[in-house]
Amino acid sequence: SEQQGLQVLSALDAAKTQWYHFTAIVVAGMGFFTDAYDLFCISLVTKLLGRIYYTDLSKPDPGTLPPGVAAAVNGVAFCGTLAGQLFFGWLGDKMGRKSVYGMTLILMVICSIGSGLSFAHTPKSVMATLCFFRFWLGFGIGGDYPLSATIMSEYANKKTRGAFIAAVFAMQGFGILAGGIVTLIISSAFRAGFHEPAYQDDRVASTGTEADFVWRIILMLGAVPALLTYYWRMKMPETARYTALVELEDETEKMDEMVSRGANDFGLFSPQFARRHGLHLVGTATTWFLLDIAFYSQNLFQKDIFTSINWIPKARTMSALDEVFRISRAQTLIALCGTVPGYWFTVFLIDVVGRFAIQLMGFFMMTVFMLGLAVPYHHWTTPGNQIGFVVMYAFTFFFANFGPNATTFVVPAEIFPARLRSTCHGISAAAGKAGAMIGAFGFLYAAQDPHKPDAGYRPGIGVRNSLFVLAGVNLLGFMFTFLVPEANGKSLEEMSGEAQDNEDQARAAAVQPSTA
C-alpha cells in the first residue's frame, strides 16, 4: 500500500486540469464568498442600525452605534472566525477533510438566517441576538479557511496548484461584488417604493419602519450561496492525498502493529516539527498577522475615508436608505477597480513568478502607497484632490490582493505535512484574524482625530499617524516573508519532507513517472 500511495501521489501531480477542478473552486470558495459578503455588508448594516435603534430625535445628526456596540457587532464575527479556524483546522486533520466540510456550511446557512431574525425591538436585545448569531457565523466561516485551502492544495497538480488555491481565495472578490450589488439593488428598490426625506428635513420620516427590513434581508441573503453549494460539497470525494498519506498509513500500521513509528509521525508539539517546520509556521503566522492588521484597518476605514474626502455627503443631508445606497456605491467602485483585479493578477501569475516574489512585492508596494497617503495627507484632504486619494487608496488594496493577502493563504496549505496540514493552516489563519482584530479595533480608536473625536470615542493619533504606523507594519511583513520557503512547482510531499522520510520512498520519488 506504501507503493500504491506513492503512485497515487505522482499521478495527482501530473494530472491535467479538468472541469471538476473549476467546480471545486466555486464549491470550495463558498466560505470566502460568504465571509467577504458579510464583511462588506456589515459596515453598511451598522450605519442603518445606528439610525434605526440609536437616533436621538433632539440631535441634529442621525444616530450611530455607540463605540462598544459597534466593536461588538464587527468584532464578534472575527472572534468566531479565529476560534473556528483553530477548531476545524485540528478536526480536519483528525477526521478527514470531507466529513468536516459539510458542518461548516450548515453553520453558515443557519447563522446567516439567524442574524437577520434577531429578536425583539429594544436596541439591546437586537444587538445581543445579532452578536450571538454573528459569532457562530464566524465560527463556520473560520472552519472553511483551513479546509478549503487544504482540499484545494491536495486536489491540484503541482504546476497549477498556486493558481487553484488563490482562485478559491479570489472568491472573496466575488463576495465583495455580490455584497455591493445586493445592497445597491435592495436600497434602490426600497428608495423607489418609499420616498424618504433627508434627516435634516424630517427626522422621524427619514428612517421609516421599512429600513428595519433592509438590513435583515441583506444579512439573510448571505445564506443563499452557501445553501446552493451544500449539495455539491457533500458529493466531493475525500482528497486522495489525505487518504494516501494519513488513512492508508494508519491502515498499514494497524496491520503490522509496527513497533517503530515512521519518521513522519511527529506531532505538532514535537522537536522534529519544531526543527523542520517551526520557523515556517512562525513565518506563515506572522506574515498573515501583519498583513491583516493593514488589510482590515483599511477595510473599515473605507467609509470614514470617503466621508473625510467628501465623496459621501454628511449623514444629516441623507435619508437612511440614501446613505446605504451611496456608501455601497463607493465601496463597490473601489472593489471593482482595486480589490478584485488584484486577486486575479495573483491567480494568473502565482505559478509563474512564485509566491515569494508576489508577497515581497506586495508588502513593499503597500508600504510605498501607505506612505504616499500619509506624507502629503493634508494635500489629499483639500478639495480637488479627492480623486488622487481614492486612486492611491485603490492601489494599496490592489497590492494587498496581488500580494500578501492571497499568498499568505496559499503558502500554509503547501509547506506542511499532510497529517498536520489543515491544523497549521488553521493556526496561520487564526494569527491573521488576531491581526484583523487589531486592525479593525485598534485603528478604529487610533484613527480618531486628536482634537475632535467622534461621539463616544477618546482622542486618537489621527488618520495620518495611523497610516504611518500601518506603513511600518507592512515593512515588518516584508521582513518576515524571508522565513517562508518557496513552494512553486514542487510537489506537496517534497515541500513537507514526506518524500524524503523513507529510503524506499526517496528512491521511488527519484524515479520520475513519465508524464502522461
N, C-alpha and C positions, 0 to 999 in steps of 0.2 A: 504493500500500500504506500510505502515511502516513495517507491518508484513511480507509481500511479500519480501520486500527489505532485511530483516534480513535472511529470508530463503535462498534467492539467495546467500548472503554472506557466510553463513555457508556451503552451498553446494559447493561454489567455493573453500573453504579451504580444503574440504575433497576430492575434485575431483582427479581422478587418472591422472597421466601424460599420455598424448596422443600424437599421431603422430603430430597433429596440433601444439602442443607446440614446436616441433622441427622446423617445417616450420616457425613458428612465430619467433624463434630465428634468423634464417637466414634473414628473411624479416626485422625484427626489427634491426638487426645488420648491415644493409647495410650502414647506415650513418657512423658507426665506421670503417667499412671496407674502405669506400671512404676516410675518414679522415686519416687513417693510411697509405693508399696507397699514398695519396697526400703528406703526411709529409715525407714518405720515399723517394719519387721520387724528391721532390723539392730540396733536398740537392744535388742530382746529377745534376739536371737541372741547378742549379745556377753555378755549375762548368762549364757546357757547355756554358751557356750564357756568362760567363766571357770570355771564349776563343773566342766565335763567335763575340761578339759585343764590347769587350773591350781590344783586343790584340793590343799592340803596337809593330809592327814587328821589331823596332830597339832595343827592350829589349831582354835580354837573356831568360826571362821566359814568358810563355803564360799569357794572361790577366786574371784578376779576377774581379769580380764585386766590384765597389767602396763600402766602408762600408755602406754609406747611401742607395745605391740601394739594396745591399744585405739585409739590415734590412727591407727595404720596401717590397721586394718580399716575404721574410719569414714572416714578421710581419703583413702584411695587412690581411692575412687569419686568424690570431689569433684575430685581431680586429673584423673582420666579425663574427667569431665564438662566441665571447663574446656577441656581440650585438644580434646575433640570439638566443643564449641561453636565454637571458632575455626576448626578444620579444615573441618567440614561447612558452616559458615556461608559460608566462602570457596568451597567446592566447589559449594554450591547456586547461587551466582551465576555460577559458571564453566560448570557442566554442565547447569543447569536443575534445578528443584526435584524433579521426578518421579524422575529417574534415581538421585538420591542417597537417595531416601526409603525404598527397599527395603533398602538396605545397613544403615541404622541399626537397622532391625527385626531383621534376621538376626543382627546382633551381639548385640542384647539377648537373643534367644532362646538362642543358643549359650552366652553367658556366664552367664545365669541358671541354666541346667542345669549348666554347669561349676562354678559356685560351690557348688553342692550336692554335687558329686562330688569335692571336694578330697581329695587322695590321702594315703595312708599314715596312721600313727596317732600319730606323735610330734607334740607341740604345734607344733613349729617348722614341720614340713612342711605340716601342715594350714593353719596361718596363712599360709604363703608362697603355697600354691596358691590359697587363698581370696582373698588380696590381688591375685594376678595376674588372676583372673577378674573381680574387682570393679573393677579399673582399666578393663578393656575393656568391662565392662557400663556403667560411667560414660561411656566414650567414645561408645558408641552412644546412650545417653540424651542426652548433650550435643548430639549431632548433631540430635536431634529438636527441640530448643528453637528454633533459628532457622528450621528448615524448616517445622515445624508452624505457627508464628506467621505466617510469610510466606505459606504456602499458604492459610491461612485468610483473611488480610487481602486476598489477591488474588482469592479466590473470592467474598467477601462484597460486598454492596452498601453504599453509604456510610451509609445510615440505621441499619443494624443491625450494622455492622462491629465496633464495640467489643464488643457482646454476644457475637458469634460467637468472636472471638479469646479473650475472657475465658472463654467456655464451654469452649474447648479446654483452657485452663489449669485450669478448675474440675474437670477430670477428675482432677486431683491429689486433690481431696476424696474422690472415689470410690476412688482408690487407697489412701488412708489407711484408709477404712472397710473395704475389701476386706482390707487387711493385718490389721486388727483382727478381722474375722470369721474369717479363715483361722486366725490364731493361737489364737483362742478355741476354735474347733472342734477343731483338732488337739490342743491341750493338754488339752481336756476329754476327748477320746476316749482319749488315752494315760493320763490320770489315772484314767479309769474302768477301763481294762484292766490297769494296773499300779499297785497301791496303794503309793505310795512314802511312807515315813515322813519326818518333818522332819529336817533336817540334825542338829539337836541330839540327836535320839533315836537315829538310826543313820546315822553319817557316810557309810558306803560305800553303803548301800542308797538313800539319799536321792537319788542321781543314778544311776539304773540305766542299763544299756547302751542302753536304748531312747531315752534322751534324745538320743543322738547322731543318731538318725533324725529327731527332731523338727525340729531347725534345718535339716537338709538338705532335708526335704520342703517346709518353709516357703519356703526360697530358690528351690527348683526350680519351685514353683508359679507363681513370678513370670513364668515363660516362657509360661504358657498364654495370657493375653490377647494378648500380642504375636504369638504364633503364629496365633491366631484372626484377627487383623486383617491379617495379611500379604497374604492373597488380595485383600482389598478395597483395600489400598494399591496393589497392582500394577494394579488397574483404574482408579485415579484418573487423570484426564487431566492433562497438564501445565497449569499455570494459564494462562488466556488472556492475562492481563496480561504474564506473562513472555514468552509468545510474541509478543504485540503490541509490547512495548516493547524487548525485548532481541533475540529471534531475528529478527523482521521487520526491525528496524533493521540488523542485521548483513547480512541479505539485500540490502536496498537499497544498502547500502554496497558490497557486492561487485559489484552490477550497475553502479552508476555509477562505481565506483572513485573515490569522492569524494575530492578533494584536501583540501577544507576539512572538518575534523571538526566535527560539530554541537556546540552549546554544552553539550549534556548528556552528552558523552562523557568527562567528567573522572573521574579515578581517585580512590581513597581518600586518596592522599597529595598530591593536587594543591592548589594555593592556592584554586581555586574551591570545592573541597569544604570546605576549612577556613573559607572566608568564609561559605558558605551554611549548612553543617551542622555546623561544628566545635563550636560551643557546644552544639548539640543533642546531639551524640554525648557530649560531656562530661557534659551533664545526664542523659541516659539511663543512662550507665555509672555515674556517682557515686551517683545515687539508688538504683539497683539494688544497688550495692556496700554502701551504708549500710543499706538495708533488710535485706539478707541477714545482715549482722552480727547485727542484733537478732533476726531471724526464726529463724536456725539455732541461736543460742545458747539460745533458749528451747526449741526442739525437743529439744535434747539435755539441757537441764536437767530436762526433764519428769520423768524417773524419780527424779531426786535430790529435786526439789521434793516429789513425792508421798511419798517416804520421810521427808523432813525434817518434813513436817506430819503424819506418821504415818498417811497414807492407806494405805500399804503396810507391813505389819509387817517386822520385822528379818529379814534373809536366813536366819539360822540357825533361825528358827521355821518355815521352809517347806521343802518338797522342791523340786527343780529345776523340776518342771512346775507346782507351785503358784505359784512365782514368775512364770513366764511367763504363766500364766493371770491372775494378779492385776494385773500391770503392763499387760497388753494390755487388760484390762477398764477400768482407769483411763484409759489413753490413748484408748480408743475413746469413752468418755464425753466427754472433753474435745473430741475431734474432732466428735462429734455435736452438742455444744452450742455450741462456739465456732468451730471451724475451718470446717466445711462450710457452715453458713449464711452466713458471710462471703463466700465465693466467689459464692454465688447472688445475694446483695444486689448485688454488683458487676455480675453479668450483666444483672440487670433494670434497674439504674439508670445504667449507664455511658453509654448513649446519650441519657439524659435530662439528667443533671446534668453530664456531661462527665468526662474523665479527670482534669483538673487539680484540680477540686474534690474528687474522691474521694481523690486522692493526698495533697493538703494535709490534708484532714480526718483521713485515716488516720494520717499521721505525727504529727499533733497529738494525737490520742487515744491513740496508742501511748505518746507521751511522758508524757501525763497518767497513764495506768494504770501505767506503769513506776514513776513517782514515787509513785503510790498504793500500790504494793507495797513500795517501798524505804523511804519515810519512816517509816511505822509498822511496819517489818519485825518488830520484836520482838513487837508486838501480834499479828501474823498467826501467828507460830510458837507462841504459847501455846495450850494445849489449849482446845478450844471455839470457836476462831476459824478452824478449817481451811476450813470451807465458804466463808467470806468470801474467803479467799485464793484458793481454786480459782475462784470466780466472777470475781474481778478478773483472774486469770490467763487464764481463758477469754475475757474481753473483750479482752485485749491481742491474742489470736490472731484474734478476730473482726475487729478493726480493722486487722490486718495484711492479711487477705484481702479485707475490704471496704475496700480502701485500697491501699497501695503494692505489696503482693505481687502483686496482679492487674494494676494499672495499669503497673508497670514492665515487665511482659511485653507488654502491649498496644501501648504507645506506640512502641517502636522498630520495630514491624512496620508503622507507618503513616507515619512522617515522613521516611523516606529514599527516594532514587530507586531504581527497580526494579533497576537493574544492580548496586546496592550494598546492596540491602535486607537480604538474608539475612546478608551479611558484617557489617553494622552491628549487626544484631540479635544475631549471634553474639558480637561484641565486648562489647556491653552485658551479655549474659547471662554471659559469662566474668568480667566485672568483678564481677557478682553472686556467682558461685561463689567468687571470691577472698575476698569478704566472708563467704561461708558458712564458709570455712576458718578465718578469723579468729574468727568467731562460735563455731564448733564447738570449735576447739582453744584459741584464746586464752582463751576463757572456761572451758574445762574446767580449765585451770590457774589462771586468775584467781579463780574462784569457790571455790577451796579455802579451808577455814577457816584463818585466820591462826594459830590455836593448835593445832588437831588436824586436819591434812590427812589425806586418805585414804591408804591404803597405797601407797607408791611416789611420791607427789606431794610437791612442795615447798609450804610455806605460801603462800596467795594473799591476795587482798584480801577474800575472803568474798563470799557471795551478795549481801548488802545493797549493798556498794560497787559490785559488778558491775552491779546494777540501775541505780545512779546513772549509771554510765558509759554503759549502754545507752540511758538516757533522753537523754543528751547526743547520742548517735549519731542517735537519731530526730529530734532538734531540727535537727541538721545536714541530715538528709534533707529536712526541711520547707523549709529554705532553698534547697537545690539544686534543688528542684522548680521554682523560678521560671525555670530555664534552659530548660525544656522547653515547646514550643508546644502549644496545644490542637488536637487533630485532629478533634474532634467534628463530625460532619455534613459534613465536607469530603471531597472525593474524594482518593484517594491521589496523583493526579497534581497536584492543587492543592498538597497538603502538601509534595511533594518539589520543586516548582518545575518539574516536567517539562511542565506545561501551558503555562507561560509562555515556554518556551525558544525557540519559533519564532514569528514573526509570524503565519504561516498557522495554526499550532496555536492561538495565542491567539485568533485570530478564530473558528476552528472551535469552540473551547471556549466562546466568548461566546454563540454560538447554542445555547441550551439545547435538548436534544432534548425533544420533547413526551413527558411521562411516560405510559407505557402504562397 
